[in-house]
Amino acid sequence: MTRHVLTSVAFAAAVAIGCGKADAPPQETATAAQPPVQRTATDATQSTSPRTRIYDHPTDVVKLPTALVQDDVAQAPSDRLTVRDEKLDQQAEGPQTFDVRPDNTIAITDPLRDRVLIFDRSGTLVHNVDLNAPVRFVAAAGEGLRVAGPSETARSVDLTGKPLPGDGRGFAGPPSAAPLPPAAVRLDEGRKVGTIQFHQPEFRGRANAFSDRAPDRDLEVRVETTDTRLASMRVIAVDDQKCTYVSIETMQGDGSPGNSSLSKMIRRYTNAGQIDIEIHDVPIDYFIVPITEFRVVRDVVYQLLPHRQEVLINVWDLAK
């Protein structure tokens, strides 16, 4: 049986270098790519209008070849991502972070084999970056990669795994997107309204290299249906037009076991605080809960969804 995991209220940088359970492979119908549906939102949304574009399904799904092993990872083919099955005393292990490179290839950690694999959009392996050291995070950095182990000490490498010259900390080349501006979240007592605060008093007067990217105003997020409450909110990107992408988890029911259901959506808010994009029913049937779940690159939203026998990258192309 699949169990959905309620993620914590936290903010993560879009390039931060910084278990759900499923007894069967995922059903294709859960994430099948379908054309976006453009219609007016009628429930649980504020500031929506006929101009709000709503996506009910991914526009594309990239399937990455995956090998499920019980113990010895060396038994798995070398051209596949490796997932170690869960045991009574051990959670499942496997890919948890990814990024999209400038050429639209997908770099994803294969931590059980101390490497990063790079796939094209058809799911074909194009690079095997052997690191010979534990790797937990990956981000695109120019023509290379920025990687970090469990200690989160980042370094930059080329596509052969060799170190790149940097600034003394191993950083080299621009990341795929600038880090997010500081933000905090506040939920009201009834969890019907949440405020994303970009302009906090504690940051005023302090040097902030990314303050010019912060939206001009704080964001208010609302749910208005009677039986729906906010469970968590997280900023996943702020683009060059100061549009804010927010991952929103909502809960129906009273929160007690067996009497509640969790769902996730993504909204894009304009700098004026209006919703112009809403992605419904974001899949959350993870076998391994991702550390980096979303990336936003050039108006395209990517989601890492590790299943038991297949790792998926769900894609919402907001230009379609």
C-alpha positions in Angstrom: 0.0 0.0 0.0 1.3 3.4 -0.9 1.7 5.8 2.0 1.9 9.6 1.4 4.3 11.5 3.5 3.4 15.0 4.9 6.5 17.1 4.1 7.6 19.7 6.6 7.1 23.5 6.1 10.5 24.5 4.7 12.0 26.6 2.0 14.7 25.3 -0.3 16.9 27.1 -2.8 16.2 26.3 -6.4 19.8 25.1 -6.7 20.4 24.2 -3.1 23.3 21.8 -2.6 21.3 21.8 0.1 9.7 6.8 2.6 6.8 6.6 0.9 6.2 2.9 0.3 4.7 1.1 -2.7 4.3 -2.6 -3.1 3.9 -2.5 -6.9 5.3 -0.5 -9.8 3.4 2.7 -10.5 0.4 2.7 -12.8 1.0 4.5 -16.0 -2.3 6.3 -15.7 -1.2 8.2 -12.6 1.3 10.3 -14.5 0.5 9.9 -18.2 1.3 13.0 -20.1 -1.8 14.8 -21.4 -2.4 18.2 -23.0 -3.0 20.9 -20.4 -6.5 21.9 -19.6 -7.1 25.6 -19.7 -10.2 26.6 -17.7 -11.2 28.8 -14.8 -10.5 27.5 -11.3 -13.7 27.1 -9.3 -12.5 25.7 -5.9 -9.9 26.4 -3.3 -8.3 29.3 -5.1 -8.2 33.0 -4.6 -7.3 35.7 -7.1 -8.0 33.2 -9.9 -9.8 34.4 -13.1 -10.5 33.1 -16.6 -6.9 34.1 -17.4 -5.6 31.5 -14.9 -4.2 28.5 -16.8 -4.8 25.2 -15.0 -2.9 22.0 -15.7 -4.5 18.8 -14.6 -1.7 16.5 -16.0 2.0 16.7 -16.8 2.7 17.7 -20.4 5.4 15.1 -20.5 6.8 12.2 -18.4 10.5 11.2 -18.7 11.1 7.6 -17.5 14.6 6.9 -16.3 15.8 3.2 -16.3 16.0 1.8 -12.8 17.2 -1.4 -11.3 15.7 -2.6 -8.0 18.2 -4.6 -5.8 17.8 -6.3 -2.4 21.4 -6.0 -1.1 24.4 -6.0 -3.5 24.2 -3.0 -5.8 26.9 -4.5 -8.0 24.3 -7.0 -9.2 22.4 -4.2 -11.0 23.2 -3.0 -14.6 25.6 -0.1 -14.7 23.5 1.9 -17.1 20.5 2.2 -14.7 19.7 4.1 -11.6 19.9 1.9 -8.5 17.2 1.6 -5.9 17.7 -0.7 -2.9 14.5 -2.2 -1.6 13.2 -1.5 1.9 13.6 -4.0 4.7 11.9 -4.3 8.1 14.7 -2.3 9.7 15.8 -0.2 6.8 14.1 2.4 4.5 14.5 2.2 0.7 17.5 4.0 -0.7 18.1 5.6 -4.1 18.0 8.8 -6.1 16.7 11.9 -4.2 18.1 15.0 -6.0 18.3 16.1 -9.6 18.8 19.1 -11.8 18.2 20.1 -15.5 21.3 21.2 -17.4 21.4 24.0 -20.0 21.1 21.4 -22.8 17.9 20.0 -21.2 19.5 16.8 -20.1 18.7 15.6 -16.6 21.4 15.0 -14.0 20.4 12.8 -11.1 22.2 11.3 -8.2 22.8 7.6 -8.0 24.1 7.6 -4.3 24.3 3.8 -3.9 27.1 3.9 -6.6 28.8 7.2 -5.7 27.9 8.8 -9.1 25.7 11.1 -11.1 23.9 9.8 -14.2 22.9 12.2 -17.0 19.9 11.2 -19.2 18.4 12.9 -22.3 14.7 13.6 -22.5 14.0 10.2 -24.0 15.5 8.5 -20.9 18.7 7.4 -22.6 21.9 7.6 -20.6 24.4 10.1 -22.1 27.0 10.5 -19.2 28.1 8.4 -16.2 29.9 10.8 -13.9 31.9 8.6 -11.4 32.8 10.5 -8.3 34.4 7.8 -6.2 32.9 9.5 -3.1 29.4 9.6 -1.5 27.1 12.0 -3.3 23.8 13.3 -2.1 23.1 16.5 -4.0 23.6 17.6 -7.5 23.0 20.9 -9.4 23.9 22.1 -12.8 26.9 24.5 -12.9 27.9 25.8 -16.3 29.1 22.9 -18.4 29.8 20.9 -15.3 28.0 19.8 -12.1 28.0 21.0 -8.5 27.9 18.0 -6.1 28.0 17.4 -2.4 28.2 14.4 -0.1 26.2 13.8 3.1 28.3 16.6 4.8 26.9 19.0 2.2 30.4 20.3 1.4 30.0 21.3 -2.3 32.5 21.0 -5.1 32.4 21.4 -8.8 33.3 18.7 -11.3 33.3 18.2 -15.0 31.5 15.3 -16.7 34.4 12.9 -16.1 34.2 13.6 -12.4 37.4 15.6 -12.3 37.4 18.8 -10.1 36.9 22.1 -11.8 38.9 25.2 -10.8 36.8 27.5 -8.7 36.8 30.2 -6.0 38.6 28.2 -3.4 35.4 26.4 -2.3 35.2 24.3 -5.4 32.5 26.5 -7.0 32.8 27.0 -10.8 30.4 28.3 -13.4 26.9 29.7 -12.9 24.2 27.5 -11.5 21.0 26.8 -13.5 19.1 29.4 -11.5 20.0 31.9 -8.8 19.3 31.0 -5.2 16.0 32.1 -3.8 15.6 35.3 -1.7 15.0 34.8 2.0 11.4 34.0 2.7 9.3 32.8 5.7 5.8 31.3 5.9 3.1 32.0 8.4 -0.2 30.1 8.6 -3.3 31.4 10.3 -4.9 29.5 13.2 -7.4 27.8 11.0 -4.8 27.0 8.3 -7.0 28.7 5.6 -4.6 31.5 4.9 -0.8 31.4 4.6 1.5 34.4 4.1 4.9 34.1 2.3 7.0 36.9 3.7 9.9 38.1 1.5 10.4 41.3 3.4 11.1 40.3 7.0 12.3 42.9 9.5 15.3 40.8 10.4 16.7 41.1 6.8 16.3 44.8 6.5 19.5 46.7 6.2 21.5 43.5 5.7 23.4 42.9 2.5 21.5 40.5 0.4 22.8 39.7 -3.1 19.4 38.4 -4.2 17.1 41.1 -2.8 16.5 42.5 -6.3 14.9 39.2 -7.2 12.4 39.1 -4.4 8.8 40.0 -5.3 7.8 43.5 -4.4 5.2 42.3 -1.9 4.5 39.4 0.4 2.2 36.7 -1.0 -1.1 35.6 0.5 -2.2 32.0 -0.2 -5.7 30.9 0.5 -7.9 27.8 0.4 -11.6 28.5 0.5 -13.4 25.1 0.5 -14.9 24.2 3.8 -13.1 20.9 4.4 -9.7 21.9 3.1 -6.8 23.2 5.1 -3.2 24.2 4.3 -0.7 21.6 5.4 2.5 23.2 4.1 3.8 25.8 1.6 7.2 26.0 0.1 8.7 28.5 -2.4 10.4 26.4 -5.2 11.5 29.3 -7.5 11.4 33.0 -8.2 11.9 33.8 -11.9 13.4 36.9 -13.6 9.9 38.5 -13.8 9.6 38.1 -10.0 6.9 35.4 -10.5 6.9 33.1 -7.5 6.3 29.3 -7.8 4.8 27.8 -4.7 4.3 24.1 -3.8 1.2 23.9 -1.6 0.1 20.8 0.3 -3.5 20.7 1.5 -5.3 18.3 3.7 -9.0 17.3 3.8 -10.5 15.8 6.9 -9.7 16.3 10.6 -6.1 15.2 10.5 -6.7 11.9 12.3 -5.3 8.6 10.8 -7.6 7.1 8.2 -9.8 10.2 8.1 -7.6 12.6 6.1 -6.2 12.9 2.6 -3.2 14.9 1.4 -2.9 16.5 -2.0 -0.4 18.8 -3.6 -0.6 21.6 -6.1 1.8 24.2 -7.6 0.8 27.8 -8.2 2.6 30.6 -10.0 1.9 34.0 -8.6 2.7 37.2 -10.5 4.6 40.0 -8.9 1.2 41.6 -8.3 0.1 38.6 -6.3 -2.3 37.1 -8.9 -2.4 33.4 -9.7 -1.7 32.9 -13.4 -0.7 29.2 -13.4 -2.1 26.4 -11.2 -1.0 22.8 -11.5 -3.4 20.4 -9.9 -3.0 16.8 -8.5 0.8 16.8 -8.4 1.7 13.2 -7.8 3.0 12.3 -4.3 3.2 8.5 -4.4 6.9 8.5 -3.7 8.7 5.2 -2.9 11.7 7.3 -1.9 10.9 10.9 -0.7 13.0 13.3 -2.8 15.2 15.9 -1.2 15.1 18.1 -4.3 11.5 17.5 -5.6 11.1 20.4 -8.0 13.2 22.4 -10.5 11.9 25.3 -12.5 14.0 26.1 -15.7 12.8 28.5 -18.4 9.1 28.3 -17.6 9.2 24.5 -17.3 8.4 22.8 -14.0 10.1 19.4 -13.3 9.3 17.0 -10.5 11.4 14.1 -9.3 9.2 11.1 -8.5 11.1 8.0 -7.4 9.0 4.8 -7.7 10.1 1.3 -6.7 11.0 0.1 -10.1 11.0 3.3 -12.1 12.2 6.8 -11.5 10.0 9.4 -13.2 10.6 13.1 -14.1 7.2 14.7 -14.5 7.3 17.8 -16.7 4.8 20.7 -17.0 5.8 23.0 -19.9 4.0 26.2 -19.1 4.4 27.4 -22.7 2.1 24.7 -23.9 
